[in-house]
């Protein structure tokens, strides 16, 4: 049995009730972790975590190691030397940089930041305090900048715990810039500084302390004896917060919530209690379910897919969606609905297949313990939520889950949920259309082509990372790369947004073209570096509209030839014949890479059933 | 005694049967300063007491811990 599985087995055989259990468990599995790291095992998720702090953080490595193993991730740690965070960051040769972490956590505590001012805040004037706040912010920003220069790892910087008390007491709030306000200001500026930074995340430690209770967070004995700024008993909770970043980094975040219906979306059983008997609405028994639905809806609104896995008569269930006055969730919010009398395991598989997602992307919520156990055993990749029996705790349980985090949410992501319902309508329309051209005309498509800008660059980068099927060259680009291309006058970077009468598909295509490359025979030519379409819009000739735009532009700028590269992969079979069927001639095959050439003397017309809008820069 | 021994065993990584009144940082390698504080934290949690800083600094062996708990009203059976 591979080492990680062995480790997980050991962990699941123990009961863990607090920090000491984690630490003693770590001692047990420590050797196994080291063995596993030495093994060259493929497919094992590994993470290198570096933690730099301004105080003693013993215990975090042990607890977080166990928690990582629990979720199937093999951890390796670099813990910065005691209070050496500044030196380690500023020294390019430091152990911190040599370690090359995947995730770097920087935890500077409020006492370290304030120094003497923590206990003697009114030694300085409000004016001096404002200068101090700016100075501190710049210090921290410089440190983070240094890290960014040397690492491409995700960086998590704690913000600061705003103090509970001030010597000014109730008069604190009357100052121009009081002590507590200056920390709140520092936090606000910190947040603002990284709003547009995709690499750095500010961990709201201030909020975490409030959650625990600022009165409780520190054990003063431990602080005076060993400079511990957080009570050992809360280290597991802090590590849970870190998992919120580790899970998306390891692609362990869940994209879909599959829900039971009875006693989940409403109280009671629709098949027995009827529409009037189920509990849902502004009454004490109905509110827990109503608010639970609303929170699910809020997750839908930011791109989480919802599905139903329920054993019910479909008519009974749909009646609730269509007729109950208090349903916050409607049919259109669900990407898939398996409402039948089949076993829930088959239903779950059907949902995964219909949505084209892995079972490991799904979280399952069901009030029935037996169903939960059954899914846990049969489909271990599915996250089965341990739902408390008390329905008044449903909302809290869902809110406290950290399994849905992602590092980036684009406008397309937010619409993902609704796109499934629109896609269902398109499929219906397709079924009923007489032929393909009637279908395509009837869609009334609009393709908006736009040069890359700060709004579209994240999505373009995302498309290059995720698109496998209709992708000519499968070149993966980070946001920084797309930015470089788009700033370079020799490159053309465009996105295509596709809308039809059923809805907006969002940006679903992109192209990167290199202009005026020097050819041996001195012919002015353009080269298509990247040309891709999301599988969502394959088969609608959008690719032809995009190609037409590129050809038109190349002609305008007097290019004689357009070169298209095709690099075959296992997955891009749908794109194989694109250049061939659009008038390109195969000129060469260089190490598997096909070079196709389009002669500009030829004309090219884009399909007339797509309305093309070229969005110019303002 | 059982609860105390179980915590000592867990934190110090030693077998319960080996714990005596004389067990101390001098004769247990694992009883370093961090584990000492972890012991304090676990004992406070288990017995629902709060030790003073002086008490923590004055504890030199298991016997001292027992005396400390006694002073806080914890009767250790067995």
Interface residues (C-beta under 8 A of the other chain):
Chain A: X18 X19 X20 X21 X23 X24 X27 X58 X59 X219 X220 X221 X222 X224 X225 X226 X228 X231 X232 X233
Chain B: X7 X10 X11 X13 X33 X34 X37 X38 X40 X41 X42 X45 X51 X52 X53 X56 X57
